[in-house]
Amino acid sequence: MPYSKPLGKKLFELRIVGEIHVRFIYVFHDNKAWILHGFAKKTDKIPKKEIDYAHKQLKMLLQ
């Protein structure tokens, strides 16, 4: 905090605040941070489709 927070299930959110609010969802794997997804955030909550996409990317990373 204030720029990063855990989302649960190994996922973390990185917040970049500016004229356009950008969010990255990332995970730690093999002692590295892997960015799974990035998007412009327009609402207070992270849309479920963005979390679902990050989970899909995580499954691919872990294969």
C-alpha positions as CSV (number, residue, x, y, z in Angstrom):
1,M,0.0,0.0,0.0
2,P,-0.7,2.6,-1.3
3,Y,0.4,1.4,-4.7
4,S,0.2,-2.3,-4.4
5,K,-2.1,-4.7,-2.6
6,P,-2.9,-8.4,-2.5
7,L,-6.1,-9.5,-4.3
8,G,-6.0,-13.1,-3.0
9,K,-5.2,-16.4,-4.7
10,K,-1.6,-15.4,-5.3
11,L,-2.6,-12.3,-7.2
12,F,-1.5,-8.7,-6.5
13,E,-2.6,-5.3,-7.9
14,L,-0.2,-2.5,-8.8
15,R,-1.9,0.9,-9.1
16,I,-0.6,3.7,-11.2
17,V,-2.6,6.9,-10.6
18,G,-2.7,9.7,-13.1
19,E,-4.9,11.2,-15.7
20,I,-5.8,7.6,-16.6
21,H,-5.8,5.1,-13.8
22,V,-3.8,2.0,-14.8
23,R,-3.9,-1.3,-13.0
24,F,-1.5,-4.3,-13.4
25,I,-2.3,-7.7,-11.9
26,Y,0.8,-9.6,-11.1
27,V,2.1,-12.7,-9.3
28,F,5.4,-13.8,-7.8
29,H,6.7,-17.1,-9.3
30,D,10.2,-18.5,-9.2
31,N,11.5,-15.5,-7.3
32,K,10.3,-13.1,-10.1
33,A,7.3,-10.8,-10.5
34,W,5.2,-11.7,-13.5
35,I,2.7,-9.2,-14.9
36,L,-0.3,-11.2,-16.0
37,H,-2.6,-8.4,-17.1
38,G,-2.8,-4.6,-17.4
39,F,-5.8,-2.4,-18.0
40,A,-7.2,1.1,-17.6
41,K,-9.5,1.2,-14.6
42,K,-12.7,3.1,-14.9
43,T,-14.6,2.0,-11.8
44,D,-13.9,1.6,-8.1
45,K,-13.9,-2.2,-8.2
46,I,-11.8,-4.4,-10.5
47,P,-14.2,-6.0,-12.9
48,K,-14.6,-9.7,-12.6
49,K,-13.6,-10.3,-16.2
50,E,-10.2,-8.7,-15.5
51,I,-9.5,-11.0,-12.5
52,D,-10.7,-14.0,-14.6
53,Y,-8.3,-13.1,-17.4
54,A,-5.4,-12.9,-14.9
55,H,-6.3,-16.3,-13.5
56,K,-6.3,-17.7,-17.0
57,Q,-2.8,-16.2,-17.6
58,L,-1.6,-17.6,-14.3
59,K,-2.7,-21.1,-15.3
60,M,-0.7,-20.8,-18.5
61,L,2.4,-19.6,-16.6
62,L,2.2,-22.5,-14.2
63,Q,2.1,-25.1,-16.9
